[in-house]
């Protein structure tokens, strides 16, 4: 009887060891077993959409299964996120995520999921700094002139953004907190209308994403008082950073990356990460990002996860201090 018990115990231990040691590699070998859906929670045609389609084309070739991009815009990326959360955590439905992963729960307390908890990082794709854009006749050359003007206006000065809760909005709120100035937020329905208002003189400043505003900057219809990175932009090497102009350590980036549902096996995430990094090393992809004036991120999932969590803390503090809530 004791020998029988020992044999059963040994067999169970061997089965557990085989399962622990071999289940994840087996999953990675079998993955993907069907087409992959890449959900973009923004309208078609924007930088995140076109970049997602570039990744999808290359990723399909690497993994041997089609990768289909689906646009599910609306509600501050909540609709697209919920599509992914409604699917199995097997890596066959992915999300082209943005900073909303880090800011969403702070801005939308009524949302029924927690982005940082319910998604896991796969890989960061690209990021873009912002340009502090003004009209050509703005009466000042640098960021200190903007600060001085805002202080003289004593809270009457406006700034535009592409909408409440967008990174241009949050970036301007952080700028206010760091510099001690007061400005009033004027939201528009997207970056383009905000820049039209800026050109027309309806608002004096817009902390816009570089890839959105660069055509207007290059054409001379707008100009920049500073870039929100710690080094100058290759697209605009004559524009100084805010750090250079005395706002030490100030950074503001809009970023995009790919995430999966929490619970997706480590081996599947690792395979996706490796494949997407491979796609991002191609000359075609690098050329696309160069055209956007964007910086490739890449690297392991852990690096992207840290970026998400650091942003979660940073923007949580900014949003609490500004008492921002979006219903």
N, C-alpha and C positions, 0 to 999 in steps of 0.2 A: 504493500500500500504506500509506504514512504517513498519507494523508488518511483511509483506512478506519479505521486504528487510532485516529486523533484523534476521528473521529465516534463510534466505539464508547466511547472513554473519556469523551467529553462526555455521551453518552447515559446511561452508567452514573452519572456525577456528578449529572446532572439527576434520575435516578430515586432516587438516595440522598437528594437534597435534598427531593424531594417526599415520600418515605417518612418522613424525619425530621420534616418540618414538618407533615405531614398525618395521620400514623397515629394519634396520640393523640386529636386532635379527632374523627376518624372513630370511634374506639372509644367516646368519650363520647357521640356522637350515637346510636350503635347500642345503647348500654347504657341500661337493662336490656332484654335480649331475651327474658327469661322471668321467672317469679316469683322473688323474692328470699327466701332463708331467713335468719332472724335467730335464731341459736342462743343460748339463755340457759342457762348452765351451773349453774343453781340451780333449786330446786323452784318450781312454779307458786304464785302468790299473794303472793310477797314483793315488796318495793319495786322490785327490779331487773326482775322479771317484769312487773309492772303498768306500769312506765315503758316497758319495751321494747314492750309492746303498744300503748301510746299513741303511741309513735314510729312503729311499724309501720303503724298506721292512717293517720296523716298522710303518711308517706313514700310509701305506696302511691298516694295521691291525687296527690302531687307528681310521682312518676316514671311513673305510668301503668301500673304492674304491681303485682300483689298482693305484700305482704310478710308472710310466714308466720312466726310465732314458734313455735319448738320448744324445749321444756325438755329438757335433757340433763344432769341433775344427777349429782353423785358425784365422789369422789376429789379433792376440793379444786379443782373446776372443770377438772380434767384431761380428763375424758370429753368434755365439751362442746367443749373446745379441740381435741381430736383429731378430732372430727367436722368442724370447719372446715378443719383442716390436711389432711384427706383429700379435700377438694374442690378443683377448679381455682381458681387465683388470678385470678378474673375479676370479683370483686365480687358474685357471685350467692349467696354464702354468707358471712355476717358473724357476728361474735361480740360479744355484750354482755359486755364484759370488766369486771373489777374490779381492785383492787390486786393480785390474784393474778398479773397480768401482770408486776408488778415483784418480787413476793416468791417466786413459785413455784419458780424454779430454786434459790434459796437454801434453801428448805424441803424440796424434793423432789429431791435430787441424782440420784435414779435415773430421773427422768422422761426420756423419749426425745426431747424437743424443748426448745428454748430460747425461751421466750415473747418476750423482747425482740428476739431475732433473727428469729423465724419469723412474727411479726405486725407489721403496720404500722398506725400510728394513723390513724383517720378523723376522729373528733371526740369530745371529752369531753362527757358528758351532764350528770351532776350529782354533787355531793359533799355529804357530811354530816359535821359534827364529831361528836365523842363527848362524852358527859356522864359525869362521875365519879360514878356513882350509888351511894347508900347507903340503908339503911333509915331511916325517920323518927327512930328512937331512937338513931342513931349518935352517940356522945359527942364531937361536934365540929362546927364550922360551916363550916370551909374546908379547903383542900388542905394547909395547914401543920399542921392538927390531924391529918390522915391521916398525914403524914410523921412527926410526933412519935410517934404511936401505933405505927407500923410499926417505928420505931427502938427503942421500949421493948420491943416484942415480940421483937426480935432474931432475925427470920427465921421466927417461928412464925405470923405473920399470913398469912391466905390471901386470894386474890382469885379471882373467878370469870370465866369467859369462855364464849362459845358454841362453843368447840372449839379444839384445838391448831392454831396457824397462822392463826387469824382475826385481824382487825385489833384487836379488843379485847385479845386475848392479846399481840400484838406491841406494841400501844400501852402496855400495862402494863409490859412488859419494858423498853421505852424509858424509861418513867417511872422505873423502878428504876435504870437506868443513869445518868440525868440527876441524880436526887436522892440516890443512894447508899443507898437503903433496900433491905431484903430482904423479899420476900413469896413465898409458895408458890402456884403455879398450880393451880387446880381446874377442869378443863375439863368442860363439859356438852355435851349434844347439841343445840346451838342457843341462840340468844339468849333465847328464851322460858323454857326450863328454868333457865338461869342466873339470870334475874330472879326466877323463882319461889323459887329457893334464896336469893336476896338478901332478898326479902320475908320469908321464913321465918327468916332469921337464920343460915342455914347457912354463908354467906360474908359478909364485911363490906363488900365493894366490888366493883364491876363497871364497867369502862371501856367502857360500851356505846355503840353508834351512836345518835345522837339520834333518828333516825326510828323506831328499834326501841323505845326506852325512853320516848319522850315520853308515851304514854298513862298510864303508871304515875307519871310525874313530875307530870302535870297533875291526876291524881286524888288525889295526896298519898300514894299507897302507897309511893313512893320519893321521895327528894330528891337534889339534886345538889350536890356540893362545888365543881364548876367545869366549865367547858366548854373543850374542847381546840382552840380557834380563837384568833386574835389579836384578834377583836372579838366582842362578846357576840351570842348567838343572838337573832334577832327573836322566836322562840318562847318564850324564857326570858330576858327582858332583865334580870332581877334576879340572874341567876347570873353571877358574875364569871369571867373567863378565868383559866387557869393563869398566863398571862403577867402579869396584874394582881396575882396572888398570889405573885409572886416567882420563878416558874419561867420565866425570860425566853426568849422565842422558841419556847416549846413549842407545837407544832401536831400534831394527829392527825386525819386525815380518812379516811373510807371513800368511795371514788369509783367511778363506773361510766362506761363509755364504749364506743364502738363501734370495733372493729378489723377489719381484713381480713388475709388471708394476705399475707405478703411476696411481692412479684412482681406484685401487683395494679397495673395501669397507673395512672400519676399522674392521668390525665384522669378515670378512673373514681372514684378517691379524691376528687378535687376536686369532681366532680358529686355524689357522696354527701354530702360535707361541706356543700356549699351547700344541698342539699335538707334535710338533717337540721337544720341551723341554722335554716332557714325554718320547719320544724315546731316547733322549740323556741321560736320567737318568738310562737306563737299563744297567745291568752288561755287556751285549754283546757289546754295543756301547762304554762303558768306556774302556773295554779291547782292542777294536780296536784302540782307540786313544792312549792308553798306549803303544801299539806296535809301533805306529808311533813316539812316543815321543812328542806328541802334547797335547796342553792344550784346554780343552773344554771351550767354551765361554758361550752360552746360555743367559738367561735373557730376558727381554722385548724388543719389537721392538725399543723403544726409546734409549736403551743402544747401540744397534747395529748401529742405525742411527748416534749417536754421534761419534762412532768409525769411521764410514765412513767419516763424515764431518771433524773430526780432521785430518784424514789422507789426505783428499783432500787439506787442508791448508798446512800441513807439506810437502807433496811431490810436491805440486805446487811450493812452495818456492825453494825446492831442484832442481827441473827440470828447473825452470827459471834461477837460478844461474848457472847451468851447461849448459844452452842453448841447451837442448836436444829436438830433434824433430824426429819423425819417420814417414816417408811417406808411 
